[in-house]
Amino acid sequence: MTAPQWDDVVGNCQDQYGLREAQCRDLPVFVVDGSRTPKIAINDKSAIDAGHPFLLTAMRNSKDGYLNRELAGCGKSVWNGPQSCDEYPFASTFEGGIGAQTMGVPVAEQRTQFRDLGKFMSTG
């Protein structure tokens, strides 16, 4: 992300959440590494370009994340697609669930992002 792009994100954060600039600039940022998870990065960017929120709010209750995954169509009882189901916004966020964009991605990418996001959530 370029500096001007980050300035836009900070401005949108201020407008949407009523936070001060310093508060928005200090928010923890999870970066989807397109070199490690290229299909997931494509799905996330496509979803954001289609109007899904860039700024997501983490949930700490894993039961809600499982419910969001089901509601997005990625749960074990509903996903019939090839590969593993990726959703954006993430199921582990308040913005996830119904209406999330889904796409089949390699299982290895899903495992990589699961580990990366888990580390981020435990430190962020």
Secondary structure, DSSP 8 states (H G I E B T S, - for coil): --HHHHHHHHHHHHHHH---HHHHHTS------TTTSHHHHHHHHHHHHTT--SS--B---HHHHHHHHHHHT-STTT--SSSEEEEES-TTBTT-STT-EEEEE-HHHHHHHHHHHHHHHHH-
